[in-house]
């Protein structure tokens, strides 16, 4: 039992020590995006129920991995780029569609929390191979 605990502590310590400055900065950027999206969502009067209902929707893109790793990484990356929610937010603001803006903010929050947790864009090699591990 002691050996198992010591091994787990050693693995945790090794992981903490391997965080590079770029990795830490990417995580901080994720925290910033998450916080900004949540604050703006609250400022817009967004519903907590809507937020909770939609926060994990971008992860449906992981179903692409049921086809193969290449399709999975393409679908996951498309759903985890800031570009699509940015376009949605722009359209929402230009066309005065408040609900669409709320959806875009939830999407930004999702991507931000993923980056904070260390989940990055995927390489087409395996699910765990992300840009966050390579910086």
N, C-alpha and C positions, 0 to 999 in steps of 0.2 A: 504494500500500500504506500509506504513512504517513497519507494522508488518511482511509482506512478505519479505521485504528487510532485516530486522533484523534477521528473521529466516534463510534466506539464508546465511547471514554473519556468524551466529552462527554455521551452519552446515559446512561451509568451514573451520572455525577456529577449529572445533572439528576434522575434517579430518586431517588437518595439524598437530595437536597435537598428533594424534594417529600414526603417522609415527614412527616406531621404528628404532633403529640404523641398524638392519639387513635389514629392508625394504629400508632404505636410501642407504645402501651399495649395495643392489641388483640393485637399480635404477642407481647408479653411475657406476656399472659394465655394465649395459645396455648402458649407454652413452659412455663408453669406447669402447665397442664392435661396436656400431654404428659409432663412429668417426674413429676407426681403419679401419673398413670395407670400409667406404667412401673414406678415404685417399688412401688405397691400390687399390680400384677400379679406382680412378682417376689416380694413378701412373701407372696402367696397361693400361691406355688409354681407359677406358670403356666409352661407349656412354651414354649421359644423357637420350636419348630417351629409350634405353634398360633398364636403371635403373628405369625410371618412369613406363615403361610398366610392369616390373616384381616385383616391390617392394611390391605390395599387394597380389601377387599370393599365398603365404602361407596361407592367410586368406580364401581361397577357402575351406580349410579343415573344416571350420565352417559349411559347408553343412551337415556334419555328424550329426549335432544336429537336422536335419529334420527327421532322423531315430529315435533317442532317445538320452538322455543325456550321456549314457555310450559310445555309438559309437561316438558321437560328441566329447567327451573329449579325447577318444583314437586318433581320427584323428587329432584333434587340437594339442594335445601334440606331436604326431609324427612329425608334421610339424613345431613345435616350440621348438624343441630340437636343441642344437648346434651340435649334433652328425652327422646328415645327411649332412649339408653343410660342415662339417669338412671332412667327407669321400669324398664328391664331390671334395673339394679343393685338397685333397691328390691325388685322381685319376687324376685330371686335371694337377697337377704338375708332377706326375710320368709319365703320358702319353703325356705331352706337348700339352694340349688342352686349349688354352687361353680362349675361350668362356665359357667353363665349369667352369673355375676359376672365371670369372666375375659373372656367375649365383650364385656360392657359396658365393661370397662376397655380392651380393645383398641380399641373404637369411640371411647371418649373420647380415647385416644392419637392415633387417626387425625385426629379433628377438631382436636385441639390442634396437631398438626404442620402441618395445612393452614393454620390461622390464622397460625402462625409464619411460614410461607412466603408469606403474603399472599393466600391463597385464601379468599375470604369467601362469604357467601350470595349467590346469583345473582339479578339482576333479570331479568325476562322480555324483555329487549331483545337481548342477545347473551351468549355464554358468558363473555367476559372482563369483563363489567360486573357488579362485585360491590360489596358494602357496604364492603369494605376500601379501594377506590379513592375512595370518596366521603367518607372521613373524613381 
